[in-house]
Amino acid sequence: MARLPLALLPLGLLLLPLGAQAQSPLLELNQADRAELESLPGIGPQLAERLLAERARAPFNDWPDLLRRVRGLGPSLSRRLSGAGLRINGQAYEAPAPQER
């Protein structure tokens, strides 16, 4: 594969398919280690510890299961983590539909 001179490197990045620069790798919550969890925006050492401790009790079934079992997670953070590539059994977070009155 031919290499671009460093001066042309920014041009080379522009030639990548649209979206190729911004895609996040997927990370399965039921298999992620502490370092992988802490690499996600919004997960610090304390939340990573709660996630790992709860997962040690039983793997997470889905996003609602995660939200029920782990303090400090809500729809906003779940949406952000899912956008960063976090998955539970391969599934991205989907906010529940608003309830009718």
Backbone as a chain_set.jsonl record, in Angstrom:
{"seq": "MARLPLALLPLGLLLLPLGAQAQSPLLELNQADRAELESLPGIGPQLAERLLAERARAPFNDWPDLLRRVRGLGPSLSRRLSGAGLRINGQAYEAPAPQER", "coords": {"N": [[0.837, -1.167, 0.0], [0.611, 2.188, -0.859], [2.218, 4.957, 0.671], [1.203, 8.096, 1.959], [2.791, 11.269, 1.643], [3.703, 13.143, 4.586], [2.801, 15.796, 4.428], [0.553, 15.563, 2.886], [-1.151, 14.134, 4.407], [-3.483, 15.198, 5.872], [-5.164, 15.602, 3.644], [-5.432, 13.0, 2.769], [-6.97, 11.937, 4.859], [-9.368, 13.166, 4.329], [-10.186, 11.755, 2.158], [-11.179, 9.388, 3.057], [-13.994, 7.177, 3.428], [-17.153, 8.716, 4.039], [-17.931, 9.258, 7.392], [-16.195, 7.33, 8.294], [-14.183, 8.247, 9.908], [-15.368, 8.913, 12.305], [-16.586, 6.73, 13.505], [-17.162, 4.653, 16.301], [-15.538, 1.938, 17.93], [-17.268, -1.082, 18.768], [-18.276, -2.083, 22.028], [-18.796, -4.64, 24.169], [-20.695, -4.761, 27.015], [-20.971, -6.902, 28.813], [-18.554, -8.191, 28.578], [-16.468, -6.431, 28.772], [-13.466, -5.035, 30.193], [-12.179, -3.269, 33.112], [-10.508, -1.092, 32.25], [-11.378, -0.729, 29.612], [-14.049, 0.013, 30.057], [-13.683, 2.412, 31.508], [-12.631, 3.957, 29.532], [-14.693, 4.981, 28.139], [-16.785, 7.85, 27.564], [-18.075, 9.392, 30.398], [-17.925, 7.275, 32.139], [-16.358, 6.71, 35.03], [-13.937, 5.717, 37.566], [-15.557, 4.922, 39.815], [-18.166, 4.355, 38.791], [-17.462, 2.392, 36.948], [-16.62, 0.4, 38.722], [-19.065, -0.196, 40.028], [-20.507, -1.202, 37.844], [-18.957, -3.482, 37.155], [-19.11, -4.969, 39.543], [-21.849, -5.508, 39.747], [-22.236, -6.907, 37.359], [-20.733, -9.153, 37.961], [-22.4, -10.484, 39.656], [-24.472, -11.287, 37.95], [-24.739, -11.557, 34.412], [-25.699, -8.751, 32.348], [-28.936, -8.496, 30.973], [-30.232, -6.765, 29.195], [-30.673, -3.285, 28.223], [-32.737, -2.086, 29.902], [-32.52, -3.813, 32.121], [-29.914, -3.237, 32.973], [-30.243, -0.513, 33.71], [-32.009, -0.791, 35.86], [-30.432, -2.125, 37.724], [-27.989, -0.761, 38.221], [-26.91, 1.916, 39.982], [-26.804, 5.374, 39.215], [-26.937, 5.426, 36.502], [-28.803, 6.601, 33.82], [-31.308, 7.486, 31.324], [-30.078, 9.536, 29.727], [-27.231, 9.273, 30.057], [-27.029, 6.622, 29.256], [-27.759, 6.795, 26.561], [-25.616, 8.333, 25.623], [-23.424, 6.608, 26.156], [-24.098, 4.402, 24.576], [-23.946, 5.625, 22.079], [-21.236, 5.948, 21.996], [-20.443, 3.426, 21.515], [-21.013, 1.352, 23.32], [-22.526, -1.747, 24.039], [-25.141, -4.043, 24.903], [-25.436, -7.346, 24.949], [-25.143, -7.135, 22.205], [-26.919, -5.122, 21.56], [-27.881, -1.752, 20.97], [-28.645, 1.165, 22.941], [-32.041, 2.01, 23.32], [-34.286, 4.495, 23.818], [-37.144, 4.331, 25.924], [-40.468, 4.407, 24.588], [-42.511, 7.33, 24.817], [-45.061, 7.427, 27.298], [-48.571, 7.256, 26.826], [-51.139, 9.448, 27.957]], "CA": [[0.0, 0.0, 0.0], [1.414, 3.4, -0.967], [2.101, 5.878, 1.802], [1.091, 9.51, 1.617], [3.727, 12.145, 2.355], [3.064, 13.765, 5.744], [2.121, 17.038, 4.042], [-0.729, 15.223, 2.273], [-1.923, 13.326, 5.332], [-4.848, 15.707, 6.069], [-5.917, 15.342, 2.427], [-5.732, 11.574, 2.784], [-8.082, 11.717, 5.776], [-10.583, 13.616, 3.658], [-10.553, 10.78, 1.141], [-11.811, 8.238, 3.683], [-15.45, 7.201, 3.276], [-17.854, 9.562, 4.985], [-18.255, 8.583, 8.639], [-15.164, 6.377, 8.698], [-13.351, 8.854, 10.938], [-16.102, 9.14, 13.539], [-17.181, 5.528, 14.048], [-16.561, 4.101, 17.503], [-15.586, 0.476, 17.977], [-18.296, -1.573, 19.675], [-17.765, -2.645, 23.271], [-19.835, -5.419, 24.837], [-20.629, -4.524, 28.456], [-20.811, -8.156, 29.553], [-17.203, -8.728, 28.404], [-15.484, -5.355, 28.889], [-12.714, -4.932, 31.438], [-12.218, -1.953, 33.756], [-9.867, -0.068, 31.408], [-12.261, -0.463, 28.479], [-15.199, 0.778, 30.549], [-13.254, 3.764, 31.877], [-12.281, 4.71, 28.326], [-15.924, 5.559, 27.602], [-17.143, 9.135, 28.181], [-19.113, 9.288, 31.417], [-17.646, 6.186, 33.083], [-15.155, 6.898, 35.827], [-13.598, 4.549, 38.384], [-16.643, 4.46, 40.689], [-19.216, 3.732, 37.991], [-16.895, 1.147, 36.415], [-16.65, -0.568, 39.815], [-20.458, -0.63, 40.21], [-20.854, -2.036, 36.692], [-18.268, -4.77, 37.257], [-19.637, -5.707, 40.697], [-23.19, -6.0, 39.414], [-22.074, -7.919, 36.315], [-20.219, -10.364, 38.601], [-23.568, -11.181, 40.209], [-25.151, -11.897, 36.799], [-24.596, -10.716, 33.221], [-26.842, -7.894, 32.048], [-29.789, -9.033, 29.91], [-30.548, -5.715, 28.232], [-30.517, -1.946, 28.802], [-33.596, -1.886, 31.078], [-31.927, -4.567, 33.229], [-28.777, -2.43, 33.436], [-30.748, 0.689, 34.376], [-32.598, -1.193, 37.143], [-29.454, -2.686, 38.651], [-26.793, 0.048, 38.477], [-27.16, 3.293, 40.403], [-26.0, 6.376, 38.524], [-27.192, 5.352, 35.068], [-30.143, 6.993, 33.396], [-31.457, 7.524, 29.869], [-29.126, 10.432, 29.066], [-25.907, 8.644, 30.032], [-27.145, 5.405, 28.449], [-27.739, 7.227, 25.156], [-24.238, 8.749, 25.322], [-22.563, 5.418, 26.151], [-24.449, 3.632, 23.392], [-23.386, 6.353, 20.949], [-19.791, 5.735, 22.02], [-20.169, 2.046, 21.119], [-21.349, 0.346, 24.327], [-23.636, -2.622, 23.683], [-25.505, -5.116, 25.827], [-25.834, -8.471, 24.093], [-25.164, -6.657, 20.833], [-27.979, -4.141, 21.351], [-27.694, -0.349, 21.325], [-29.706, 1.7, 23.801], [-33.204, 2.648, 22.71], [-35.106, 5.106, 24.861], [-38.526, 3.842, 25.893], [-41.438, 5.312, 23.97], [-43.275, 8.085, 25.82], [-46.35, 6.816, 27.629], [-49.73, 8.1, 26.56], [-51.905, 9.758, 29.182]], "C": [[0.887, 1.236, 0.0], [1.163, 4.299, 0.231], [2.011, 7.301, 1.285], [2.197, 10.283, 2.313], [2.987, 12.839, 3.494], [2.31, 15.038, 5.383], [0.747, 16.75, 3.449], [-1.634, 14.416, 3.203], [-3.315, 13.899, 5.592], [-5.723, 15.476, 4.844], [-6.318, 13.873, 2.371], [-6.881, 11.246, 3.713], [-9.397, 12.141, 5.151], [-11.071, 12.611, 2.634], [-11.186, 9.526, 1.727], [-13.314, 8.306, 3.458], [-16.09, 8.041, 4.374], [-18.236, 8.755, 6.215], [-17.175, 7.642, 9.121], [-14.308, 6.934, 9.825], [-14.054, 8.867, 12.286], [-16.658, 7.861, 14.168], [-16.41, 5.029, 15.257], [-16.575, 2.585, 17.418], [-16.652, 0.046, 18.991], [-17.643, -2.249, 20.874], [-18.915, -3.336, 23.985], [-19.671, -5.296, 26.348], [-20.382, -5.809, 29.232], [-19.431, -8.789, 29.402], [-16.109, -7.696, 28.63], [-14.748, -5.406, 30.225], [-12.764, -3.489, 31.95], [-11.656, -0.855, 32.851], [-10.755, 0.285, 30.215], [-13.468, 0.355, 28.908], [-14.81, 2.224, 30.844], [-12.835, 4.588, 30.67], [-13.51, 5.377, 27.704], [-16.253, 6.877, 28.305], [-18.285, 8.947, 29.17], [-18.912, 8.143, 32.391], [-16.304, 6.447, 33.743], [-14.916, 5.658, 36.673], [-14.759, 4.018, 39.234], [-17.755, 3.774, 39.911], [-18.712, 2.416, 37.384], [-16.938, 0.061, 37.483], [-18.066, -1.081, 40.049], [-20.9, -1.55, 39.064], [-20.243, -3.429, 36.818], [-18.81, -5.613, 38.413], [-21.011, -6.289, 40.383], [-23.126, -7.085, 38.333], [-21.55, -9.231, 36.901], [-21.356, -11.176, 39.23], [-24.322, -11.934, 39.12], [-24.949, -10.991, 35.599], [-25.869, -9.884, 33.007], [-27.614, -8.486, 30.871], [-30.017, -8.02, 28.794], [-30.393, -4.369, 28.941], [-31.459, -1.701, 29.977], [-33.065, -2.615, 32.314], [-30.762, -3.787, 33.826], [-29.265, -1.228, 34.235], [-31.376, 0.369, 35.73], [-31.533, -1.524, 38.176], [-28.295, -1.777, 39.021], [-27.18, 1.498, 38.767], [-26.246, 4.243, 39.634], [-26.143, 6.352, 37.016], [-28.634, 5.742, 34.785], [-30.19, 7.036, 31.885], [-30.414, 8.386, 29.163], [-27.74, 9.803, 28.952], [-25.942, 7.366, 29.187], [-27.079, 5.73, 26.963], [-26.316, 7.607, 24.736], [-23.289, 7.545, 25.231], [-22.83, 4.554, 24.928], [-23.886, 4.295, 22.141], [-21.879, 6.192, 20.852], [-19.428, 4.276, 21.727], [-20.53, 0.983, 22.134], [-22.594, -0.438, 23.895], [-23.88, -3.621, 24.802], [-26.102, -6.223, 24.985], [-26.039, -8.009, 22.651], [-26.155, -5.542, 20.548], [-27.559, -2.743, 21.799], [-28.85, 0.082, 22.22], [-30.806, 2.316, 22.952], [-34.06, 3.183, 23.839], [-36.516, 4.55, 24.773], [-39.447, 4.877, 25.266], [-42.2, 6.05, 25.057], [-44.642, 7.431, 26.05], [-47.477, 7.796, 27.347], [-50.483, 8.308, 27.856], [-53.335, 9.349, 29.037]], "O": [[1.828, 1.317, 0.79], [0.045, 4.391, 0.738], [2.658, 7.664, 0.303], [2.518, 9.986, 3.464], [1.788, 13.098, 3.391], [1.274, 15.326, 5.982], [-0.137, 17.605, 3.503], [-2.752, 14.058, 2.832], [-4.279, 13.136, 5.537], [-6.91, 15.181, 4.987], [-7.433, 13.548, 1.965], [-7.691, 10.372, 3.406], [-10.434, 11.533, 5.417], [-12.249, 12.614, 2.277], [-11.68, 8.681, 0.98], [-13.858, 9.4, 3.31], [-15.611, 8.065, 5.507], [-18.809, 7.673, 6.088], [-17.231, 7.19, 10.265], [-13.761, 6.168, 10.619], [-13.387, 8.836, 13.32], [-17.164, 7.919, 15.289], [-15.18, 4.983, 15.254], [-17.523, 2.004, 16.89], [-16.898, 0.754, 19.968], [-16.603, -2.897, 20.755], [-19.895, -2.694, 24.363], [-18.639, -5.678, 26.899], [-19.646, -5.796, 30.22], [-19.154, -9.814, 30.026], [-14.931, -8.052, 28.675], [-15.322, -5.77, 31.252], [-13.323, -2.607, 31.299], [-12.273, 0.2, 32.705], [-10.873, 1.455, 29.849], [-13.871, 1.286, 28.21], [-15.528, 3.152, 30.472], [-12.697, 5.807, 30.779], [-13.375, 6.242, 26.838], [-16.027, 7.009, 29.508], [-19.336, 8.409, 28.821], [-19.646, 8.037, 33.374], [-15.256, 6.409, 33.098], [-15.614, 4.657, 36.518], [-14.929, 2.806, 39.362], [-18.239, 2.721, 40.325], [-19.457, 1.439, 37.316], [-17.26, -1.087, 37.177], [-18.257, -2.28, 40.25], [-21.582, -2.55, 39.289], [-20.925, -4.434, 36.612], [-18.954, -6.828, 38.282], [-21.294, -7.439, 40.72], [-23.87, -8.064, 38.385], [-21.882, -10.306, 36.4], [-21.278, -12.401, 39.323], [-24.758, -13.067, 39.324], [-24.982, -9.769, 35.745], [-26.96, -10.267, 33.43], [-27.017, -8.925, 29.888], [-29.999, -8.361, 27.611], [-30.026, -4.319, 30.115], [-31.017, -1.147, 30.983], [-33.149, -2.095, 33.427], [-30.638, -3.687, 35.047], [-28.753, -0.956, 35.32], [-31.285, 1.176, 36.655], [-31.702, -1.242, 39.363], [-27.663, -1.998, 40.054], [-27.706, 2.203, 37.906], [-25.067, 3.956, 39.426], [-25.538, 7.169, 36.322], [-29.563, 5.265, 35.438], [-29.22, 6.666, 31.225], [-29.917, 8.002, 28.105], [-27.143, 9.801, 27.875], [-24.98, 7.067, 28.48], [-26.422, 5.026, 26.196], [-25.864, 7.257, 23.646], [-22.452, 7.477, 24.331], [-21.898, 4.034, 24.315], [-23.401, 3.61, 21.24], [-21.306, 6.286, 19.767], [-18.249, 3.924, 21.694], [-20.369, -0.203, 21.842], [-23.582, 0.142, 23.446], [-22.97, -3.995, 25.542], [-27.157, -6.049, 24.376], [-26.975, -8.43, 21.972], [-26.233, -5.061, 19.418], [-26.962, -2.569, 22.861], [-29.899, -0.56, 22.25], [-30.542, 3.044, 21.995], [-34.506, 2.433, 24.708], [-37.031, 4.323, 23.679], [-39.226, 6.081, 25.4], [-42.505, 5.475, 26.102], [-45.284, 6.949, 25.117], [-47.359, 8.997, 27.592], [-50.469, 7.455, 28.743], [-54.125, 9.531, 29.963]]}, "num_chains": 1, "name": "protein.A"}
